[in-house]
Amino acid sequence: MNDQSLRSQASSDGTEIFRSEPVFVENIALENGLHACWSIPIIDAKKRVLGTLALYYAQPRLSTPEHLRLIDIVTHIASIAISREHEEDALRQSETAFRRLFESSRDAIMTLNIDKGFLSGNPATIALFRCADEAEFISLSPAAVSPEIQPDGRRSDEKAREMMQLALDKGSHFFEWMHKRTDGTEFYADVLLTRMNSGPNSLIQATVRDISERKSAEMKLQRITQLYVALSQCNQAIVRCPSEAELLPQVCRDVVKFGGLKMAWIGMLDSATNQIIPVAFSGAGQDYLKTLDISVEADKPSGCGPTGTALRENRAVWCQDFRKDPMTIPWQEIAIQYGWAASAALPLHRNGQTIGTFTLYADTAHAFDESIQSLLLEMTLDIDYALTSFDRENRRQKAEDNLRESEQRLRTIIETEPECITVIGLQGELMDINATGLKILEVSTLEEAKQHYLRDFILPEFHKNFDTLYQQVTQGVNTIAEFEIIGLQGTRRQVEVHAAPLRDAKGNITALLSITRDITERRRNEARIQYLANYDALTGLPNRTQLDEHLRYALSLAKRSNGYLALMFLDLDRFKEINDSLGHGIGDDLLIMVAKRLQSLLREEDTISRLGGDEFIVMLPGSDAQGAAQVATKN
């Protein structure tokens, strides 16, 4: 008979499962001739019913102790077998689910042993490292998928072992890593190492995600930010430096220091040899410039590189992969030695004529994208402007020297020169002045100007400067000085005066020639730049730069005197609500009022600085925690 037939005639099988206890029927009459049925539940260690053991007899009978002992042994063995089958089935399902996740993950997932290397890798791993199959990947050592040196300068093999040991010790470890594919290309990745088991043969699961695009965007933003700073520094240098000899080295230093570039140099064309001669440089690789051989002649190998081409063809040359570009073959070993990965060569001009090059090197290939190129081109235009200005200034100075040769030449220059030119007698009387000078003095004619001594237009506090200049020039010394003057209409101007003696044919000084430039706007801009560099534009409080200087001084003073120094951080609650509800104008007014209020509560030696937004820092020299608390409670 089959089991279904038996179950249909004896209902004890369900009873023992339902009750979780044995059921013994000693005497029943079934059509098939059976007269006894024993049903015993099969129970696991957690008291869960796994099945049933049913025994049928042809004669009526009851179980004996020996029967029960044997039944207990059989059901126990059955429980173990069924539980194991269930566990193995659950494990197979878990492994199937893990394998499905492992195979379908978009992240590269691999397993490895700290000593034996890689044990497996999913399809994403194979694709990421550009292997033919999993077998090829497993055959690679961990060192083979990393460059020899990490960006922080540490050896990859040493650092990788340290990272894996951290994962084994802590259970997991997350970090950023530079990987290398089988074709040699390198890429940044986020790596998560997770310990899979414990013991001497512990396994690690590594999840690797390519973050090259993110890192590229971060590095691009950093380069742009750095070059904006460098551009600002370059413009300041143009304003500050009095000569080309001082400006060009300063530009090279600024573009390396603030622009994040490896090296920069400026070369000028030697028209006699057609060679480009370095005149200013900064950064890694300056020694290379000592034996530099760069020509502008296209039929020479030294003239076919980026720098020679840029000057010869009067165009910017961008070499995005310096170590592989055919144009740079003669210099690629040098590039590897000094860490140059990309270069830019830009022509420089004076009065519209190409006279030299500005060459820069970056430590990252493809560093000079479109935005970076635009900034560098703007920088070279500023340098061109400065070179032209210096040349113009030099030519003007030569013209001044020639003024002594004849009165007619002096008259011509006086009438055509855009700067204010005056001729002053030995008694201080005004003898001549050009149209620009008349405008500065706010007079209509030379005759009206002659009614006054030039000294009368100078503010009293600058009379001593004028007297010194006058004395030096009358003694034959060319002199430069700055004054503040006031015109007849009341306009005040800051001027820069270049004065020189005029001599007769015998060399005797007969008058003073001065060229005066209105530098009011320049000084105003310089003062504004200086102010904004140290003070908050809204509240007038010291900014972070000024705070840093005060803090360094206060710390030094506190250390020397073994004194105290307290810092307080202030943040206005609900300030955003004011901006959102009443507008930023009201918010700005509130910040100004708060700044004034805070200043009124502090001592003269204390410093309050606005960090930005609604955040302030208060520095209290000589105050300990109790003193700072007292200040905090003031209202």
QUIUR-V107671 format. One record per residue. OMEGA is omega in whole degrees, 0 to 359 (* if undefined). BURIAL is I if it has 24 or more other C-alpha atoms within 12 Angstrom, else O. Layout:
omega=OMEGA burial=BURIAL
omega=OMEGA burial=BURIAL
This chain:
omega=177 burial=O
omega=185 burial=O
omega=181 burial=O
omega=179 burial=O
omega=179 burial=O
omega=182 burial=I
omega=181 burial=O
omega=183 burial=O
omega=180 burial=O
omega=187 burial=I
omega=183 burial=O
omega=183 burial=I
omega=180 burial=I
omega=182 burial=I
omega=183 burial=O
omega=177 burial=I
omega=180 burial=I
omega=183 burial=O
omega=185 burial=O
omega=179 burial=O
omega=181 burial=I
omega=175 burial=I
omega=180 burial=I
omega=175 burial=I
omega=189 burial=I
omega=187 burial=I
omega=174 burial=O
omega=180 burial=I
omega=179 burial=O
omega=182 burial=O
omega=182 burial=O
omega=175 burial=O
omega=178 burial=O
omega=185 burial=I
omega=178 burial=I
omega=180 burial=I
omega=175 burial=I
omega=179 burial=I
omega=184 burial=I
omega=178 burial=I
omega=174 burial=I
omega=189 burial=I
omega=179 burial=I
omega=185 burial=O
omega=179 burial=O
omega=177 burial=O
omega=177 burial=O
omega=179 burial=O
omega=181 burial=I
omega=183 burial=I
omega=181 burial=I
omega=174 burial=I
omega=183 burial=I
omega=178 burial=I
omega=180 burial=I
omega=183 burial=I
omega=178 burial=I
omega=179 burial=O
omega=176 burial=O
omega=176 burial=O
omega=174 burial=O
omega=179 burial=O
omega=175 burial=I
omega=177 burial=O
omega=179 burial=O
omega=175 burial=O
omega=183 burial=O
omega=179 burial=O
omega=180 burial=O
omega=179 burial=O
omega=180 burial=I
omega=179 burial=O
omega=183 burial=O
omega=181 burial=O
omega=178 burial=I
omega=178 burial=I
omega=179 burial=O
omega=179 burial=I
omega=180 burial=I
omega=182 burial=O
omega=181 burial=O
omega=180 burial=O
omega=180 burial=I
omega=179 burial=O
omega=179 burial=O
omega=180 burial=O
omega=179 burial=O
omega=178 burial=O
omega=178 burial=O
omega=179 burial=O
omega=178 burial=O
omega=179 burial=O
omega=179 burial=O
omega=179 burial=O
omega=179 burial=O
omega=180 burial=O
omega=179 burial=O
omega=180 burial=O
omega=180 burial=O
omega=178 burial=O
omega=180 burial=O
omega=184 burial=I
omega=187 burial=I
omega=183 burial=O
omega=176 burial=O
omega=175 burial=O
omega=176 burial=I
omega=179 burial=I
omega=181 burial=I
omega=175 burial=I
omega=181 burial=I
omega=173 burial=I
omega=187 burial=I
omega=180 burial=I
omega=187 burial=O
omega=179 burial=O
omega=186 burial=I
omega=179 burial=I
omega=179 burial=I
omega=176 burial=I
omega=182 burial=I
omega=181 burial=I
omega=179 burial=I
omega=177 burial=I
omega=181 burial=I
omega=181 burial=I
omega=184 burial=I
omega=182 burial=I
omega=175 burial=I
omega=175 burial=O
omega=179 burial=I
omega=181 burial=O
omega=182 burial=O
omega=181 burial=I
omega=179 burial=O
omega=180 burial=O
omega=181 burial=I
omega=181 burial=I
omega=180 burial=O
omega=172 burial=I
omega=177 burial=O
omega=179 burial=I
omega=183 burial=I
omega=181 burial=I
omega=177 burial=I
omega=172 burial=I
omega=183 burial=I
omega=183 burial=O
omega=175 burial=O
omega=182 burial=I
omega=180 burial=O
omega=178 burial=O
omega=180 burial=O
omega=177 burial=O
omega=184 burial=O
omega=184 burial=I
omega=180 burial=I
omega=183 burial=O
omega=180 burial=I
omega=179 burial=I
omega=177 burial=O
omega=179 burial=O
omega=180 burial=I
omega=179 burial=I
omega=176 burial=I
omega=179 burial=O
omega=179 burial=I
omega=182 burial=I
omega=186 burial=O
omega=184 burial=O
omega=177 burial=O
omega=179 burial=I
omega=182 burial=I
omega=182 burial=O
omega=178 burial=I
omega=189 burial=I
omega=173 burial=I
omega=180 burial=I
omega=177 burial=I
omega=178 burial=I
omega=181 burial=I
omega=179 burial=I
omega=176 burial=O
omega=180 burial=O
omega=182 burial=O
omega=179 burial=I
omega=176 burial=I
omega=181 burial=I
omega=166 burial=I
omega=183 burial=I
omega=174 burial=I
omega=177 burial=I
omega=181 burial=I
omega=177 burial=I
omega=183 burial=I
omega=178 burial=O
omega=181 burial=O
omega=177 burial=O
omega=183 burial=O
omega=180 burial=O
omega=184 burial=O
omega=178 burial=I
omega=179 burial=I
omega=171 burial=I
omega=179 burial=I
omega=175 burial=I
omega=187 burial=I
omega=179 burial=I
omega=179 burial=I
omega=180 burial=I
omega=183 burial=O
omega=182 burial=I
omega=180 burial=O
omega=179 burial=O
omega=179 burial=O
omega=179 burial=O
omega=179 burial=O
omega=181 burial=O
omega=178 burial=I
omega=179 burial=I
omega=179 burial=O
omega=180 burial=O
omega=180 burial=I
omega=180 burial=I
omega=180 burial=O
omega=182 burial=I
omega=173 burial=I
omega=178 burial=I
omega=179 burial=I
omega=178 burial=I
omega=178 burial=I
omega=179 burial=I
omega=179 burial=I
omega=180 burial=I
omega=177 burial=I
omega=179 burial=I
omega=179 burial=I
omega=179 burial=I
omega=189 burial=I
omega=187 burial=O
omega=184 burial=O
omega=184 burial=O
omega=177 burial=O
omega=181 burial=I
omega=178 burial=O
omega=185 burial=O
omega=189 burial=I
omega=175 burial=I
omega=180 burial=I
omega=177 burial=I
omega=179 burial=I
omega=179 burial=I
omega=182 burial=I
omega=184 burial=I
omega=176 burial=I
omega=184 burial=I
omega=184 burial=I
omega=184 burial=I
omega=177 burial=I
omega=180 burial=I
omega=183 burial=I
omega=183 burial=I
omega=177 burial=I
omega=176 burial=I
omega=179 burial=I
omega=179 burial=I
omega=179 burial=I
omega=182 burial=I
omega=170 burial=I
omega=186 burial=O
omega=181 burial=O
omega=184 burial=O
omega=185 burial=O
omega=177 burial=I
omega=175 burial=I
omega=186 burial=I
omega=177 burial=I
omega=178 burial=I
omega=179 burial=I
omega=183 burial=I
omega=176 burial=I
omega=175 burial=I
omega=185 burial=I
omega=177 burial=I
omega=181 burial=I
omega=180 burial=O
omega=179 burial=O
omega=183 burial=O
omega=181 burial=I
omega=180 burial=O
omega=184 burial=O
omega=176 burial=I
omega=178 burial=I
omega=181 burial=I
omega=173 burial=I
omega=181 burial=I
omega=187 burial=I
omega=182 burial=O
omega=177 burial=O
omega=178 burial=O
omega=181 burial=O
omega=179 burial=I
omega=184 burial=I
omega=177 burial=I
omega=182 burial=I
omega=185 burial=I
omega=179 burial=I
omega=179 burial=I
omega=181 burial=I
omega=182 burial=I
omega=183 burial=I
omega=184 burial=I
omega=178 burial=I
omega=178 burial=I
omega=177 burial=I
omega=179 burial=I
omega=182 burial=I
omega=178 burial=I
omega=189 burial=I
omega=177 burial=I
omega=190 burial=I
omega=187 burial=I
omega=181 burial=I
omega=183 burial=O
omega=179 burial=O
omega=181 burial=O
omega=188 burial=I
omega=183 burial=I
omega=181 burial=O
omega=186 burial=I
omega=186 burial=I
omega=177 burial=I
omega=177 burial=O
omega=180 burial=O
omega=179 burial=I
omega=181 burial=I
omega=185 burial=O
omega=176 burial=I
omega=177 burial=I
omega=180 burial=I
omega=178 burial=I
omega=181 burial=I
omega=175 burial=I
omega=177 burial=I
omega=185 burial=I
omega=180 burial=I
omega=176 burial=I
omega=185 burial=I
omega=170 burial=I
omega=183 burial=I
omega=177 burial=O
omega=181 burial=O
omega=178 burial=O
omega=186 burial=I
omega=182 burial=I
omega=181 burial=I
omega=175 burial=I
omega=186 burial=I
omega=183 burial=I
omega=180 burial=I
omega=177 burial=I
omega=180 burial=I
omega=181 burial=I
omega=176 burial=I
omega=180 burial=I
omega=181 burial=I
omega=186 burial=I
omega=178 burial=I
omega=187 burial=I
omega=181 burial=O
omega=178 burial=O
omega=178 burial=I
omega=180 burial=I
omega=180 burial=O
omega=181 burial=I
omega=176 burial=I
omega=177 burial=I
omega=179 burial=I
omega=180 burial=I
omega=176 burial=I
omega=177 burial=I
omega=178 burial=I
omega=176 burial=I
omega=180 burial=I
omega=180 burial=I
omega=179 burial=I
omega=178 burial=I
omega=179 burial=I
omega=178 burial=I
omega=180 burial=I
omega=179 burial=O
omega=179 burial=O
omega=179 burial=O
omega=180 burial=O
omega=178 burial=O
omega=179 burial=O
omega=177 burial=O
omega=178 burial=O
omega=178 burial=O
omega=179 burial=I
omega=181 burial=I
omega=180 burial=O
omega=183 burial=I
omega=186 burial=I
omega=181 burial=O
omega=179 burial=O
omega=180 burial=O
omega=179 burial=O
omega=177 burial=O
omega=181 burial=I
omega=181 burial=I
omega=181 burial=O
omega=179 burial=I
omega=184 burial=I
omega=184 burial=O
omega=184 burial=O
omega=180 burial=I
omega=176 burial=O
omega=177 burial=I
omega=179 burial=I
omega=180 burial=I
omega=172 burial=I
omega=186 burial=I
omega=179 burial=I
omega=183 burial=I
omega=177 burial=I
omega=178 burial=O
omega=181 burial=I
omega=179 burial=O
omega=183 burial=I
omega=182 burial=I
omega=179 burial=I
omega=181 burial=I
omega=185 burial=I
omega=179 burial=I
omega=179 burial=I
omega=178 burial=I
omega=179 burial=I
omega=181 burial=I
omega=180 burial=I
omega=178 burial=I
omega=173 burial=O
omega=185 burial=I
omega=186 burial=O
omega=177 burial=O
omega=180 burial=O
omega=178 burial=O
omega=179 burial=O
omega=183 burial=I
omega=177 burial=I
omega=182 burial=O
omega=168 burial=O
omega=180 burial=O
omega=179 burial=I
omega=181 burial=I
omega=181 burial=I
omega=184 burial=I
omega=179 burial=I
omega=185 burial=I
omega=183 burial=O
omega=179 burial=O
omega=181 burial=O
omega=181 burial=O
omega=177 burial=O
omega=180 burial=O
omega=181 burial=I
omega=179 burial=O
omega=179 burial=O
omega=183 burial=I
omega=181 burial=I
omega=182 burial=O
omega=182 burial=O
omega=179 burial=I
omega=175 burial=I
omega=175 burial=O
omega=183 burial=O
omega=173 burial=O
omega=189 burial=I
omega=175 burial=I
omega=179 burial=I
omega=177 burial=I
omega=178 burial=I
omega=167 burial=I
omega=183 burial=I
omega=177 burial=I
omega=181 burial=I
omega=181 burial=I
omega=178 burial=O
omega=176 burial=O
omega=180 burial=O
omega=180 burial=O
omega=181 burial=O
omega=170 burial=I
omega=184 burial=I
omega=174 burial=I
omega=187 burial=I
omega=172 burial=I
omega=184 burial=I
omega=180 burial=I
omega=179 burial=I
omega=171 burial=I
omega=185 burial=I
omega=175 burial=I
omega=184 burial=O
omega=180 burial=O
omega=180 burial=O
omega=178 burial=O
omega=179 burial=O
omega=182 burial=O
omega=182 burial=I
omega=178 burial=I
omega=176 burial=I
omega=179 burial=I
omega=174 burial=I
omega=187 burial=I
omega=180 burial=I
omega=176 burial=I
omega=181 burial=I
omega=182 burial=I
omega=183 burial=O
omega=180 burial=O
omega=179 burial=O
omega=178 burial=O
omega=179 burial=O
omega=179 burial=O
omega=179 burial=O
omega=179 burial=O
omega=179 burial=O
omega=180 burial=O
omega=180 burial=O
omega=182 burial=O
omega=178 burial=O
omega=185 burial=O
omega=185 burial=I
omega=177 burial=I
omega=185 burial=I
omega=184 burial=O
omega=188 burial=I
omega=184 burial=I
omega=177 burial=I
omega=174 burial=I
omega=178 burial=I
omega=184 burial=I
omega=180 burial=I
omega=180 burial=O
omega=178 burial=I
omega=179 burial=I
omega=180 burial=O
omega=179 burial=O
omega=183 burial=I
omega=178 burial=I
omega=180 burial=O
omega=181 burial=O
omega=178 burial=I
omega=179 burial=I
omega=180 burial=O
omega=181 burial=O
omega=179 burial=O
omega=182 burial=O
omega=183 burial=O
omega=183 burial=O
omega=183 burial=O
omega=183 burial=O
omega=174 burial=O
omega=181 burial=I
omega=174 burial=I
omega=178 burial=I
omega=177 burial=I
omega=181 burial=O
omega=179 burial=O
omega=182 burial=O
omega=177 burial=O
omega=173 burial=O
omega=179 burial=O
omega=180 burial=O
omega=180 burial=O
omega=178 burial=O
omega=179 burial=O
omega=185 burial=O
omega=186 burial=O
omega=186 burial=O
omega=179 burial=O
omega=183 burial=O
omega=178 burial=O
omega=177 burial=O
omega=179 burial=O
omega=179 burial=I
omega=178 burial=O
omega=179 burial=O
omega=180 burial=I
omega=179 burial=I
omega=180 burial=I
omega=179 burial=O
omega=180 burial=I
omega=179 burial=I
omega=181 burial=O
omega=180 burial=O
omega=179 burial=I
omega=182 burial=I
omega=182 burial=O
omega=187 burial=O
omega=176 burial=I
omega=181 burial=O
omega=183 burial=O
omega=179 burial=O
omega=180 burial=I
omega=173 burial=I
omega=184 burial=I
omega=174 burial=I
omega=180 burial=I
omega=184 burial=I
omega=180 burial=O
omega=181 burial=I
omega=184 burial=I
omega=180 burial=O
omega=174 burial=I
omega=177 burial=I
omega=178 burial=I
omega=185 burial=I
omega=177 burial=I
omega=177 burial=I
omega=181 burial=I
omega=174 burial=I
omega=183 burial=O
omega=180 burial=O
omega=178 burial=O
omega=178 burial=O
omega=179 burial=I
omega=178 burial=O
omega=178 burial=O
omega=183 burial=I
omega=182 burial=O
omega=179 burial=O
omega=176 burial=O
omega=* burial=O
